[in-house]
Amino acid sequence: PYDVLIVGGGPAGAAAAIYAARKGIRTGLVAERFGGQVMDTVGIENFISVPYTEGPKLVAHLEQHVKEYDVEVITNQKASSLATDELIRIGLESGATLSARSVILATGARWREMNVPGEQEYRGKGVAYCPHCDGPLFKGKRVAVIGGGNSGIEAAIDLAGIVEHVTVLEFADSLRADEVLQRKARSMGNIEIIMNAQTTKVRGDGSKVVGLSYTDRVSGDSQDLDVAGIFVQIGLIPNAEWLKDSDLNLTRFGEIEIDSRGATNIPGVFAAGDVTTVPFKQIIIAMGAGSTAALGAFDHLIRSSAE
Ligand code: FAD
């Protein structure tokens, strides 16, 4: 068996692998796709100490760094179950099972998409999902935020300090965001909130977003809004569906519950990054969390082998 088996090869998984392997213990990493969400990212300007990089370039560096160590990397394999007996067993969709004395779950998350024409075509060309990442690209411009939940209204407040004007489009007839956020948003002079708005199309000029179309669900009319950026904030889904039948504690949003050492409720099972209850989902935060979980797992191993 592995001493530490990491499930996931994004920033959290890669950091966990390096920290574990540096302890000289048998380390494995299994992932569907090495790099995770970073592979889908164009410009990255908030990876501290690197003023600008691009997703695939950062992933190449991550892979190179992991390869410096004795880590057994298995890619193109999807984990489908977690069970425990005297060891922790990770079942793969291929039918194989990997066994380990400790496991770090780092399967990340994915943004819920609008599924409207133009969204994919203009992803990274005006269609964005992360205000912390891409907000500054729209300095002085008009943008839209799709979704009036907490993340949508937080994004609007955040963006309003950078961009010229923010229009929030909410599908329902009321906002789901906390009252205190709604009040803050309404107090800002450059946020407009439109209810009952169903986004139907991302409009572009061939190279970048120029606006969007939405249907007013009360009148049925189609409306156009001219914006340079569209921030989609309709949910971040943790990649933890495959853990629902295990004994692992998940929140009602499906996130894995962890403590400050990355430990879950199952002894020897740790978790890190966007798949967990960590409040902020960012590359540098996922790397710190992966390192924490690896040190937590190592600590667990030395304590359990002394018994
Ligand atoms: P992920 O990166 O999601 O990696 C998950 C890993 O788990 C992948 O290897 C995946 O293949 C694997 N996996 C998933 N399910 C399974 C399974 N069942 N079995 C096996 N493997 C599995 N953050 C920033 O800090 N700056 C930015 O500029 C920035 N821009 C972004 C732009 C976009 C378009 C997106 C989508 C995200 C952006 N983020 C940015 C957020 C950042 O990418 C994430 O916070 C970070 O990648 C999370 O790392 P992670 O390792 O937890 O998960």
Boltz pocket constraint, residues with backbone or C-beta under 6 A from the ligand:
constraints:
  - pocket:
      binder: B
      contacts: [[A, 7], [A, 8], [A, 9], [A, 10], [A, 11], [A, 12], [A, 13], [A, 30], [A, 31], [A, 32], [A, 33], [A, 34], [A, 35], [A, 36], [A, 37], [A, 38], [A, 40], [A, 41], [A, 42], [A, 43], [A, 44], [A, 45], [A, 46], [A, 47], [A, 77], [A, 78], [A, 79], [A, 80], [A, 106], [A, 107], [A, 108], [A, 109], [A, 110], [A, 111], [A, 129], [A, 130], [A, 133], [A, 134], [A, 239], [A, 242], [A, 272], [A, 273], [A, 274], [A, 275], [A, 281], [A, 282], [A, 283], [A, 284], [A, 286]]
      max_distance: 6.0
